[in-house]
Amino acid sequence: MKQLESDLKQIVGHRYVSAAKKDLAYYGTDLSLREVASADLVVQPSTTGEVAAVVRLANDQALPVYPRGGGLSYTLGYTPITPGGILLDTSRLNTITEIDTDSMSITAQTGCTWLELHKALKDSGLRMAFWGPLSGEGSTLGGCISNNVVWYGSGKYGTVGDSLLGLEVVTPTGEAIRTGSGAHVDGWRHFRYYGPDLTGMFVGDCGAFGVKTEATLELIPEPHGHQSMSFDFPTLGDLLAGMAEIAHSRLATEVFYLSSKRLDSLIKAGYTFLAGATEVLHASTEGTDAGVVAANSDAIRDIVKQHGGRELAGELAGKWRDEPYMGFVGGIASSLVTVNGEVWAPVHGIVPFAAVLELTEKVDKLAETYAEAFEREHVYHYHLMCAVKGQILVETNIVWPDELDPLRRAYVLDPRNVKMLGKVPSGMAVKALFKGITRRRGRFDEARRVASDFRNDVAQIYQDHGSVNFQIGRYYDFAGHVSDTYSDYVRSLKQTLDPNGIMNPGVLGT
């Protein structure tokens, strides 16, 4: 152990290797509030060469490596499965390498956050096509590619993988490769395809196939502006019919729904125009000039009207675009906890629009069987939905009272994160922090158990319903919901790339 620590310090520098318990707890736990094993060391490389040297050292000693991005996993995406090994934190891989206006691409190290990329493009007249998740002030480029996330731009441009042009990856045996046109020794990183689409192999791999160190994303001209609108519908069925038509038309860059259970909290947060609404759809459209934006907006209004909806006096999506990456209300620290100091964890799946009502009805019917326990332990759930091109991501969020784990607490008040985020915590986050401090350990064990059991049952419903998942990690039963042939193929690919099984073992069921 001492020799390993010394060797790693030789590679990345003494300051960037730690065996301190507080660091192992912070970097080694995610937001799932599940017990995990502890790694031996945290290491923070800053270059592809340093990552490769760390991985070679680990591979030579058959030590597991757990790559970590922003730490916002809810699916045990980077947590150790057995004691020992190396937590490879990518936060120092934070350089934006190139903004290429000729090839319309941006290349950056994968520890960059989406907020950092957004700021770098400000005043350039350019924007990424897909431009990040709601949590983009803390979520990293590498973590999002490993989990193939959605949100800003997803209604028109799809997932982060759909906008990806190429990668630099350190393989589990310590070699660095580039994919796409970047694989050409005399070429540019301007095009996704050059031979087999190896870029795609690393999208959604949950870090099982290698450590992503650099990524190139597609740029588009900055749209002229956007028009955001909110619409109320008589029923969820009416809303989904309208949402499907909007999504299939690609008129909206973001189109999403928050179930009525969220309306009260949004109204309290200042969105008073939602008072009296029933089922609310939110949409944003953009275009090359004001005329295109206006035409798209009118087309969306026409669709809504045909399906029985009415436009509300205010809107939600525009604020989320004008102040991007702020989570739901007030930044990541606030989005990790509710105004009442509760925590939450999601289950999600991507399905066709026609499958949504049956799926959510099954989940809501399941919740009725938990009604007594939910009331006793103050647990509840709500649904979020967003269009991903012509399909829909449905997410059930489970909320319960609990202690604040090291990661949530750090995001709320840790000076390192205050410095990183450039702001002090919101009043909501501080309130949650102090509620967490005053809670007695063990007091919320039963609430956590009820929430965990319900979440597991919901995940089973989603997967039995045919939904597919991003952020698979170690939570979703990937191997159990694909054919044996497909599962064997993924395992054989993993074995070929990672003969010693060191790279994020356990994700994808490997």
N, C-alpha and C positions, 0 to 999 in steps of 0.2 A: 504493500500500500504506500509506504513512504517513498519507495523507488518510483512507483507510478506517478505520484504527485510531483516528485522532482523532475521526472522526464517530461511531464506535461508543462511544467513551469519553464523548462528549457525551450519549449515550442512556442508558447503564447505569452510568456512573461509571468513573473511571480504574482502580480496583482490580479491576474485573471484565472487563477485556480483557487478553489476554496473547498475545504472539508467541514466548514462551520455548519452546525446543525440548523441554524436559522436560514442559511442560504439553501441547504438541501431541502428544507421544508418549503421555502418560498418557490424555488425553481422546480421542485419535484412533485408538487400537488397541483391538480387542476380544479375546476369549479364544480366537479361532480359530487363533492363532499363524500367521497368513498375512501376507505382506508387503502393506502398504497405502501409499497416497500420504499426503502430509502436507498438512493445511490451512494457511492463512495465519495464522489467528487463532482463539482460543477466546474466546467471549463468554458472559457469565452474567447474563441478565436476571432480574428479580424480579417483574415484573407482566405482565399481558396486553398492556398498552399498550407496554411496552418491547419485548416480543417482536414486536408488530406493527410497531414502528418499525424494528427490526433487519431484519425480513423485507422491508419496503418498500424499505429501502436496498439490500439484496442484490438484490431483484428489479429495481430501477432499473438496477443495474449488471450484471445477468445473472450474479451470483455464486452458486454452489451453497451451500446451507445444509444442514448435517447435524445434525438434532436428536438429542440424547443424553440418556438417562435415567440409570440406575445403572451403565451400562457393562458389563453382564453378558451381552452378546450372544455367541453362538458362530457366528453366521451373517453376519458382516460387516454387521450391521444399521444401523450409523451411520458406517461408516468411509469416508473420501474415496476416490473411484474415480480421480480425477486430481488432480495437485497444485493446491493453492489452495482458496479458499472459506472458509467460516465454520463452525466447530464450535459449535453452540448447546447449551450445557450447561444443563440445567433444574434443577440442584440448589438454586438460590435460589428457585425457585417452590415453596416449602415451607410455605405457610400453610394451615391447616384453616379454611375459610371459615365453615362452619355445620354444626351437628348439629341437624337438624330432627326433633323427636320427634313432631310432628303428622303430617308426611308420611312419616315413617320413612325418612329419607335423610341421608346425609352428603356434603357438598360440600367438596372440597379442591383445592388447586393440584396439578398433576400431577408436580411434583418431590418430593412427599411420598413417603416409603417406607411400605410396609405396616406396618412396626413402629410408625411414628409414628401411623398411623391407629388401630392396635390399642390403643396406649397412651391415645390421646385418648378412646376409647370405654370404657376400663376404669372399672368402678363405675357405668356409666350404665344397666346393665341391657339394653343393646343390643349387637348385633354385626352386621357385614356378613354377607350371605348367603354369597357367595364371599368369603373373607377372605385371599387372597394366595397367592403361590408359596412354595416352601421357602426361596428366597433373599430373603424379604421384608424382612430387615434392611437390604438394600442396593438391592433392586429398587424402582423407582418406579412410581407409579400410571400415569403416561403411557407409560412403556416397556412395561408389561404390557398396557395396552389396545392399543397399536400392534401387539403380537405375540399378543394374545388367549391369555393363559397359563392354566394350571390348577394346582390342588393342593388347598388347604384348602377343604373344602366341595364339591369337584367331583363327588363321587359322587352327591350329591343336587341340587346347584345348577348344575353345569356350569362354564363358563368365566367369566372376568371380564366378558366381553361380555354374558353372560346376566344379570348383576346390575347392569348399567349403565343408569342412567335418563337421562343426558344429558351433553353435553360443551360446553365452550367451546373453540373452535378458531380459530387464526390461519391464514387461508388463504395459499397461496403468493404471492398478490399483496398481502398485508398487511392484509386486512380481518378483523375479529373477528366470529364468529357463534356463536350458541348453538343447540343442537339439542334435540329433544324438547319437552316442555312449557315449557322455558326459552326457547324461541323466541318464545313469547307475550309481548308487550311489557308486559302487565299481569299476567302469570301467575307461577306458582311452578315450581321445578325438582323436580317431584314424580312425573312420569310420562314413560315412554319415548317415547310416540307422540303426534305432532301433525302430521298430514299424512304425507308420506313419511318412512320411518325413516332419516333422515340420520345419526343416531347410529351405526347399523350400518355406514354407509359408511366410517367412520373406525376401526372395530374391525378389527384385523388388517391394516391398510393399510401397516404397517411405516414409518409416517411419510411416506409418499409424497404424501398429500393435504393435509397441513397440520401445524402444531405444536399439539398439545393443551396447553392451559394450565390448564384446570379440569375436574373431573369430578364427577358426582353418582352415588352408589351406593346401592343398596337396603339398608336395615337390617331386621333381624328381632329379636324379643326374644331375649336371651341364653338359650340352652338351659340346662336345669336342671343338666346335667352330661353327661359322656360315659363310655362304656364302651369300652375298647380291648382287642383280643384278637389273638393270633397263632395260626395253625393250620398244621400240617404235613400235606402230601399225599403219597401214594406217587409220583405222576407229575405233570408239568406239565399234561397233558391233564385229569386229575382236578381240579387246582387251577383251571384256566380254566373248567371247567364249573360249579364252585361259585361262582367269582368272577362269572361272567355272571349267575347266578341272583340273587346278592346285589345286583349292580348294577341289574338290571332291576327289582328290587323297591323300589329306592331306600331300603333299610334303613340303609345305611352312608353317612356323609358323606365318609369317605375309605376306599378299599379299594385296596390296592396290593401289588405283588410285586417283590422283588429277587431276581435269579437266584442260584442256589446258589454261584456264584463270589464273591458278596459275603459269604457267611456267615462265612468265616474272619476277615475284617477287622472285621465287626460283633462277633463273639465277642471278638476282641482289644480292641475298644473298650468291652467290659463287658457285652454282651448274651449272657451265658453260657448262658441258657436255650435258645439256638439250637443248642448243641452236639448233634450227632447227628441234626439235622433234615435233610430232603431238599429239599422244595420248599415254601416258607413264604409264606403269605398273611397280610397284616396288615389289620385293619379297625377303624374307629371308628364308633360310633353315638351319637346324641344325641337328646334329647327334651324336652318341656315339663315333665315331672316324672319322678321316679325310676321310677314304674311303666312309663312309656313306654320309658325307656331299658332297663329290665330286659326288657320284652317284645320290643323290637327285638333285644337281645342274644341272647335265647333263640331267636328266629327265625333269626338268623344261624348260631347253633350247630347248629340242626336242618338247615339247608341244607348246612353243612359235613359233618355226619355222613352225610347222604344221598349225598355224593360222595366218601366214603372218607377224609375228613380227621379230624384229631384236634387238640384244643386243647392248646397248649403252656403251660408253667407261668409264663411271663412274656409281656410284650408290648412292641412297639416303637412303635406308632402313638401311644400315650398320651403318651409322653415328648415326641414331636414336636409334639403339641398343647399340652402343658403348658409347653413352652419353644419356642414357634413361631418360624419364620424362622431356624432355626439350621443350615440346610443338613442334611447327613446326620449329621455328628457334629462338634460343636465350633464352629459358626458358619461364615460365608461363607469366611473366610480358610482354614479347614481343609478346607472342601468343595471349594475350587478346586484343592487339591493333595492327594495321598494321603499316608498315613503314611510312605511311602517317598520322598516328594518328587516323585512323578510328577504329570503333568498329564493332563487328559482333555478330550474333546469328544464331544458326542452327535449322533446322528441319530434322529429320531423320526417317527412318523406315527400318525394316528388311523384305526382300522379297526374293523369289526364283530368281535365275539368269535370268530366262526367262522373268521376269516381269520388269527388270531394264530399258531397252530402252524405253518402252512405258511410264514408270513413269517419266523419266528425260525429255523426249520429251514433255510431258504435262506441266511440270514445265517451260521448256524453252519457250514453246508457251505462257504460262501465262505471262512470263517476257516481251514478245513482246507487250502485252497490257499495260504494265507499262513503255514502252520505253521512252516516253516523260518525265514522272515524274522522272524516273531513271536518265536521262541525266541532268535534271534541278537540282536535289538534290544530284547528285553524289552517287547514290546507284547502287550496282551491286551484282551478285550472282555467285557462282561456286559450283561444286559438289565434294565430297569426297566419296570414296567407300572402304570398306574393307571386306575381307572374314571372316565369323564367322562359323567355320567348313565348312559345305557344302552350307551354305546360304550366303547372302550378305547384309551388312548394307550400305544403301545409305544415304548420308547426303547432304542437300542443305544449304550452308552457305550464309547468307545475310549480306552485308557489307555496312556501311554508316558512314558519318561524324557526330560526336556527342561530347558532353562534356564527360569527364571521371567521372563516378559515384564513390562513396566512395570506393567501393570494388576494381575496376580497379586501381584507384589512389593509394590505399594502397598497392596492389601487386606490383605496379611499384616502389614506393619510400618510403613507410612507413618503419621506422627503425625496427619495430617488424618483418616485413616480410623479410627485408634484413638480419636480424639476423637468422630468421628461414630458409631461403633459402641458407644462407652461401655465398652470393655473392652480389655485387652491381648491380644495374640495368644496362641492356645493353644500348648502345647508342640509339638503336631503341626505347626502352621503354621510355627513358628520353625525346627524341624528341616528342613522343606522349604525354607525361605528360605536357610538356610546351605548346604544341598546345592546350591541353585541358584547361590549366589555362588561356590562352589568349582568349579563345572563350567567347563570351557574352552569358549569360543565355538566353535561348529562341530562339537563332539564328538558332538552328537546330531542332526546333519542327517539321517543315514540313518534313524534311528528316527522322526523327524518325517515324513520322506517316506513310509515304510512305513505309518505311521498315517494320513496324509493320503490315500494311495491307497486303503487299505482303507475309510476313511470315505466317500470318493467312490463306491466300488463299492457300499457298503451303502446310501447314499442312492438310488442308481439302483434297487436291489432294492425299496426301500420305495415309490418312486414308480411303478415298473412293476407293483407289487402293488396299486395303486389307493389307497394311503394318502394322506391329506391332511395338510398341515403347518401348524403355527403357526410364528411366528418365521421367516418365509420369507427375509427379508433379501435378500442377494445370493448366497446359497448354494444354496437349493433351486431347481430348474428349474420355476418356476411356469408361465411362458409355454409351455414345451414339453410340459406335461401337462394343459393345458386345450384346448378347441376353439379354432380360429382366430377364430371369431365372438366367443367369450368374451374371448379375449386382446385382440382389436381393441376391444371395448367398454371394457375396463379402460384401454387406452391412450388411447382417445378421451376418457374421463372425466378421466384425468390431464392431457391436453392442454388441456381446457377449464378445469380448476382451476388449472393451472400452465403457462401459455403459454410461459414462458421456460425451463421444465424445471429450476428451481433447487432444488426441494424433495426432498432425499435422493435424488438421481438414481441410478438403477441398481437400486433395490429393486423387487421384484415383476417384474423383467425389463423395467422401463420405462426 
